[in-house]
């Protein structure tokens, strides 16, 4: 038992881990914000990047789900994996939104829902191939194989869990958001009632 008035100060590895967690947590938030701003410049729109990043909550949920079922603690490698997963999930989502916009440029009368469905079917293979290549490549790392492999296992597990759920979100939720938000954007303003003519 420590005597009264004793102050405990964390030093060594515990202090460095706390600093790393704060830095990487800010890095994840900064990465999402920076990606959004870069996409806004690229698409010349605030709406398209918003549609694209709707895949990211699925990625973050997948990361937490995988860490939970594998009983893996949230660590620095896991946060690094989260940043990697955000990048891949965003790239896959960009594929869908870009193709849907191109289809609507080719056919201006095309309904946003039809453009989103067409994008989902057409870009299904590239999205799945990108995600599967990353997942299969990181599978040995996630199993902690080899000497010192357990140190990097959280990174592999975070990416695999995040990409698994992010891919589902990209293929199903992003087209729904594209259809809904584009329709809302194009909805004509409600006609204001014409003033009644005064009786002579």
N, C-alpha and C positions, 0 to 999 in steps of 0.2 A: 504494500500500500504506500503510495507516495504521500509525503507530508503535505499539509495544507499550504497553499501558496505556490505549489510546484507548477511550473509551466512546461508543457511538452511541445517541442518544436520538431517537426518532421525534417529529416535530413537524408542525404544519400539517394538511393534508388526510388524511394517513395516520393520524394520531392520532385525528382526529375520526371517520374511517370505522371504526376499531377500536372506539371507544366506541359508535358507532351499531349495529355488529354485535352487541355484547354486549347492549345495551339491547333491540334487536328480537328477539334470540334468547330473552331472558328474557320478552319480550312474547308470543311464540308459546307458550312453555310456560305462562305465566300465563293466556293466553286459553283454552287447553285445560282447565286446572284450574278456572278460573272458570265456564266453560260447563258443566263436569261438575257443579259444586256447585249452580249455578242450576237445572239440570235435575233434580238430586236433590230439591231443594225443591219444584219444580213437580210432579214425578211421585210424590212421597212414597215414593220407592224408590231404592235404590242400584243395582239390577239394570238397570232400564230405561235410565238414562244410560250404563251400561257397554255395553249393546247398541248404543246410538246412536253412541258414539264409536268403535266398531269400524270405521266408515267412514273415520276420519281417517288411519290408516296408508296407505290407498290414496291419499288426497289428497297426503300428503307424498311418497310414492313417485312419483306423477304429476308433482309439481313438479320433483323431481330429474331424472326422466327427460326432461322437456321442456327443462330447462336444459342437460342433457348433449347432446341431439341438435341443439340450436340453437347449441351452443358459447357459451352465455351464462354469465358468471361469477355466482356467488352474491353479490348486492349488496343494498343497503338497499331499493331498489324491489322486488326479488324477495322479500325477507322480508315486506314490506308486502303483496304479493300472496298470500303464504302465509297471512297472518292473514285476508285477505278470503276465501280459498278455504275455510279452516276454518269460517268462519261459514256460508257457503252449503251446504257439505257436511253440516254439522250440521243445518241447517234441513230439508234433504231427508230426512235420516235420521229426524228427528223425525216427519215426515209419515207414514212407514211404520209406525213403532212405535206412534204414537198411534192410527192407524186399526186396527192389529192388536189393540190393547188394547180399543178400542171394540167391535170384533166379538166379542171374548170376553166382554165385559160383556153384550152382547145375547144371546149364546148361551153360557152358562157351560160347557156340555159340549163346546164346540168345541175340537178339538185345536189346540195351538199351531202345528203345522206348517200346518194348513189356514188358520188365521188369518193366518199370515205370507204364504202364497201368495196369499190373497185381497187382502191389503194391497199386495203387489207388483204384482198385475194392476190393481187399482183406482187406485193412486197412480202408475202408470207415466207417464201423460201429464203430471201436474203436475210430477213430478221432472224429466222430460226437458225440459219447457218452461222451467223455471227455469234449468237448466244451460245449455241452448242459447241462451237470451236473454243470459246472462252471457258465454258464449263468443263469440257473434257480435258482441256489443257491444264486446268487448275485442280483436277480431281486428285492426282497423286499428292499435291501439296496439302490439300484439305485433309487427307488421311494421315498426315504427319509421317510420311515414309522417309527413311534414311536418317542419318545422324543429324541431330538438331532440327529435325523436320517439324517437331511439335511447336517450335517457336513461330514458324510461318503458317501453321495450320489455320489460325483464325482468319488470316487474309484470304486464303482459298475458300474457306467456308462462308465468309461474308459475301464474296463475289458470287459464289454458286447460288446461295439462297436469294440474294438480291436479284440476280439476273433471271432466275427461274420465275419469280413472281412478276418482275418488271416486264418480261416477255409477254406473259399473259395479259398484263395491263396494257401494254403497247398494242397488242393485236385486237383487244376487245374494248377497252375503256377509252383509248385515245380516239378511235373513229367515232365513238358515241359523242365525245366532247366536241370533236370537229363539227359533226352534223348539227349539234344543238347550238353551239356558240356562233357558227357561221349563219345559221338561220336567224338567230337573235340579232346579229349584226345587220343583216339585210332586210329585216322587217321594216316595212315602210311606217313612217310615223302616222299615227291615227289621224284621220282627217278631222279637223276641227269643225264643229257645226257652223253652218253659214248663218250669219245674223238674219233674223227675220225682218222682212221689209215692213216698215211702219205703214199702217193704214193711212190713206190720204184723208 
